[in-house]
Amino acid sequence: MATSGFKHLVVVKFKEDAKVDEILKGLENLVSQIDSVKSFEWGEDNESHEMLRQGFTHAFSMTFENKDAYVSFTGHPLHVEFSAAFTAVIDKIVVMDFTVAAVKSPVVVAP
């Protein structure tokens, strides 16, 4: 099994008064400005049973070349600034950071 980068996975439940659209735009802007982020995906859960979801609503995934690139990202001034605003609107959060064990790579579709 090969390794394929380093992953930062965040699952959250936003506070009731959170302006989620603004947070999402802020995240998209953040990752577009920091080169160490290789990929960024997010989604809002609308398929799981509430019992399984446990109140969490959104998931965010960032991929980095390696752990050093992730550590560099966490110390980046733009990330530090955004994290303060992000944390202020979070009700519940789970964060996992791990080296990716690539079992089946995504299929790349030619344009």
GINORBEL-V411020 format. One record per backbone hydrogen bond with DSSP energy under -1.0 kcal/mol. CO is the residue of the C=O (numbers start at 1). NH is the residue of the N-H. E is the energy in kcal/mol with one decimal. If there is no record, write none. Layout:
[[CO:NH:E] [CO:NH:E]]
This chain:
[[2:102:-2.8] [5:100:-2.5] [6:64:-3.0] [7:98:-2.3] [8:62:-2.4] [9:96:-2.8] [10:60:-3.0] [11:94:-2.3] [12:57:-3.0] [12:58:-2.0] [13:91:-3.2] [13:92:-1.6] [15:18:-1.8] [18:20:-1.3] [19:23:-1.8] [20:24:-2.8] [21:25:-2.2] [22:26:-2.3] [23:27:-2.5] [24:28:-2.5] [25:29:-2.3] [26:30:-2.5] [27:31:-2.6] [28:32:-1.4] [30:33:-1.1] [34:37:-1.5] [39:63:-2.3] [41:61:-3.0] [43:59:-2.5] [49:53:-2.1] [50:54:-2.0] [53:56:-1.7] [57:45:-3.0] [58:12:-2.6] [59:43:-2.0] [60:10:-2.8] [61:41:-2.6] [62:8:-2.7] [63:38:-2.7] [63:39:-1.2] [64:6:-2.5] [66:70:-1.6] [67:71:-2.8] [68:72:-2.3] [69:73:-2.0] [70:74:-2.4] [71:75:-1.3] [73:76:-1.1] [76:80:-2.5] [77:81:-2.3] [78:82:-2.4] [79:83:-2.9] [80:84:-1.2] [81:85:-1.1] [82:86:-2.7] [83:87:-2.9] [84:88:-1.3] [86:89:-1.3] [87:90:-1.3] [89:15:-2.8] [92:13:-2.3] [94:11:-2.7] [96:9:-3.3] [98:7:-3.5] [100:4:-1.7]]
